[in-house]
């Protein structure tokens, strides 16, 4: 495992981190299997773990707290997120700070997450949705500063709406945040245009989420793919999105080199970008942990392959189903 500097925090975090949504928000999760997978990641050098209160109403946070207590001799970076008060993902234009993150709500959920984790403090607190217009209301800044002075967390970040990297540039430039979480993968390359340069200029840590584009970049989806009732993916991979995702993924398959899997290619594509501090693939099985963690050892893709893959950029705009 290789490590990268997490912006101005100075933390050295594993290139491959761990996204924990699937352990509490998707069907098919099993706590015993999840705990085994988390521990395997630690054993392989992973030290950055991203969770949220919204992942099973704190269930994922509890799993992460158990992992930290089971590894007292290792520094594991704990990142979690405050849910918006209106429980609406993504944020919409016109949502106010009072709709999503009034000061008392911030206070309540920081303490709720600490209770779920069973820890006295954690490393990174993030707003689970974001609007740059909230910069004009400094009540959140005052509350965050107060809680940070109490030693409840060390750094603050934001999670950017799907396909809206522009809606975070002002926050990055404000110097009020230490980290950002944004969708960046082989298809979603648009953060490279303005967002990543802003992060580099302000020395802000970057977390790349959805490295597999919710599964399409694993190459396993088909036009017949279905999930159990209640699974989030049923509402995301609606017919139009499923068809387009499968078609674009199939177009990539001839480019996968011998001896390399499509998921490995997707992860190593992200490693080519030095602006990214860490990425957070979701993993629920030990075998997937082994494969994903090995991408760091193999390093960025060869330049010629990376150049070919850049042509598969897919610029998308938010829709009613994009969440």
Secondary structure, DSSP 4 states (H G I P E B T S, - for coil): --EEE-GGG--EEESB-EE-GGGTSSTT--HHHHHHHHHHHHHTT--EEE--TTTTTTHHHHHHHHHHHTTTTS--EEEEEEPPTT--SS--TT--HHHH--HHHHHHHHHHHHHHHT-S-EEEEEESS--GGGGG-THHHHHHHHHHHTTSEEEEEEEPPTT-TTTTHHHHHTT--SEEEEE-SSS--GGGTTHHHHHHHHT-EEEEE-TTGGGGGGT---TT----TT-THHHHS-HHHHHHHHHHHHHHHTTSPTT--HHHHHHHHHHT-TT--EE--B--SHHHHHHHHHHHHH-SPPHHHHHHHHTT-------TT--
